Every structure is written in structure tokens, then in C-alpha cells.
């Protein structure tokens, strides 16, 4: 890891401002001080997106005066956030010096709080993971979850201290309805929580900036910045696991809805007379495609005498069947396993088609805990989506897996903090 100037970076870590007099800082919600100077953000974002790039290229993209760019870039280099690396091509005159970010300059902790586990990563400015930890969630009470969250964050902070890297913030992604403005878990159905101030608790303990959002929204943001949705301004990202939800990117921004309820694709009805969902309705997408529902159906089929090699994997005990065996069975070509995953794909494809007819996204990405089974789900989902979505046969409707794999939610949580550095505030 590189060592950076504490003179500049120390202030950045403490209050997200710098000592340079050109920079203006402003207090925003939660006491989260961010760099408000729009020109600085524009330049950082231009370097992030186009790296390596030149001062002249930044001027053309941002419209800023070259002297302004020169002063701010000099400050960023002094702080250790930006570096010069080589020269670019130029047919006329002097060749331009190229600029890029210093990924190792600062790091962010990203935490995914799921229904059965908590995963945490420490990542740099390029979202490259340098440390990771996952713990099983044994107690879903407020105190229990907070206790294991502390365990995860403490581990990552200790790792950062040992390796002398700077941590500037903590992003948290969790299931349920999240009030992002106050950092409150409004409703976490898997835990039975209501109105728990998670961001306030974490900020008080660690004295670091904290951002929190729904896990599907965070995953969508991470994919938009770093994954298979990079640069796709209209994007639907579906998270499938024990629950099913989605994050929506419209015109380059996460769409949450006024009550933070946008993206609940898991509660679209895909079977009118389907099984009861946890929400109280029947036939919801979540009720027929969650990992729990698919495993339950497989066990029932085995008990009813379906011929399947899955029984060999669980020594003849259907109740021992798990998600892992269902994936192994599909990989080995077991008919029952493949049929069950194809059925999931059919339901998912119908839900995608209905959503596409409303939102018209350019790309649909699918991820979450169900990631290992996507090879057996996505072909059928793509087929049904193209069949059912209005006008889909006349355009390239892309349905594919997320690019960040099993770490998509954690990286999304990291991105909740990174966007505060790079993107100009509206």
C-alpha cells in the first residue's frame, strides 16, 4: 500500500474537506461533511471515469477553465489522491501528461447485512477488495445484529491499521425498507424490526461517515459503477436469495420512490393461485423463486417419489436437501434439479417482462445468493422475458448475471461512500 500525504489526506478523512482555500465544505445530514466544491468533484469524477486522462481532456469534458483544473489537480496530487503517469498521444505540440487516481490512497468498509449472514469488505477507490470477512447471523434481534456488525467492522478496521491504510467511511446495505435520509431501518421483515437507527449507531461508535441503503439498491449502484451495468443509465438489478428484490437505476440515479418501496419485484404476482408469500399475498415471485421455496419444493417432490440423483447426495433423506445439493444436481444433469431451476427462470422471466413494460431498462442483471444457480435459470428467464415483454423481439433485451459476483452487495455498500467523493451534489 502507498503512503499518502497526511497534510492533505488527514483533513479529508476527518471532515471530507481539505486545507486548500479553493475548497468549500458543507455540513449535510447525519453530520456527514462532504466535499461540496463542485469543480473538485467534477475533476475527480472525470479522472475516475476516463483514467488515464489529461488536463486538456478534463477541460473538454467538464468545461472548466484550464487554470482551475491546473490548481485543483495540483492539490489532488499533493493529497495523494491523483498521480501523473506517463504521457499521451498528441499530433500537434507537446504530448499531454496523463492523470489517474491512486486507488490505494483511501479505503472504504462495505457491509452487507443479510437475513442469514453479515459480510464485510475493505476496498480501495477502484472497489478492489483487500480484506473480507463473513459471519453467520445467529441472533436477529437489534442487539444481536449490532453485535455481529461490530465484529465485522472491528476486524476490518484492525486489518486496515495493521497495513497502514486509511478508512474514510462505512457503507451498509441491508434488506428491507431503508430511510436513506436518516439512516433508519424502517422495516426489516426477516428480523421483525421497525424504525431502528442503524447509521446513527455505527456513526456514534466509530466516528466515521456512514451511509445505508437497501441491499438491492446498493447492488444496483455497485454494478452501475463497477460491474456489468457500468455506464448503463437505465438498469434493473435483481437480487435473489432468501428474499427477492431489485434496484432500479433511472437516468443514472437510484430510484427509491417517495416511501423507499420502489423495486419490490419479489412481490409481483406471477402465479394467480400460487403459494402464500410472507407478505400475505399469494403467488408472489418471491414465494416461488426464493432459495427457501425452491428447496422446499424439491424436498416435497423427493418425498412424493420423484426419481432423482438428488437422493443420493443426501443419503436418501429428502429433508437434508439444501441449496448446495440442488446446484450440484443441476451441474451433473439431474432432471428434477434442472426442471426446478428452469421453472424459477420462467417465473423470473415473466416478472422481468412486466417490469420491462413499465421501466424500459437497457439491461437487466441478476445476482444475490442464488448466483451459483444462474447458469440454469437465466436462459429460460431470457426466453420468457423476450416472449412476454412488449416489443422485446425488436430490440436487444439483455438479461445476464451481475459482474461483481458474490460480493456485489458489499461492493455496492462501498459505493454508497465513494459516490460522496466523486459525484457533484444536485
Secondary structure, DSSP 4 states (H G I P E B T S, - for coil): -----HHHHHHHHHHS--S-TT--EEEEGGGEEEE--HHHHHHHHHHHHH-SEEHHHHHHHH---HHHHHHHHHHHHHHTSEEEEEE---SSSSPPEEEEE-GGG-EEEEEEE-SSEEEEEEEETT--EEEEEEEE----SHHHHHHHHHHHHHHHHHHHHHTT--EEEEEEEESSEEETTTTEEEEETTTTEEEE-HHHHHHHHH-SEEEEEEHHHHHHHHHHHHSTTTT-SSEEEEEESSSEEEEEEETTEE---TTS-TT-GGGSBS-TT-PBPTTS-BSBHHHHHSHHHHHHHHHHHHHTT---THHHHTTT-GGG--HHHHHHHHHTT-HHHHHHHHHHHHHHHHHHHHHHHHH--SEEEEESGGGGGHHHHHHHHHHHHHHHSTTGGGS--EEEE-SSGGGHHHHHHHHHHHHHHHSPP-
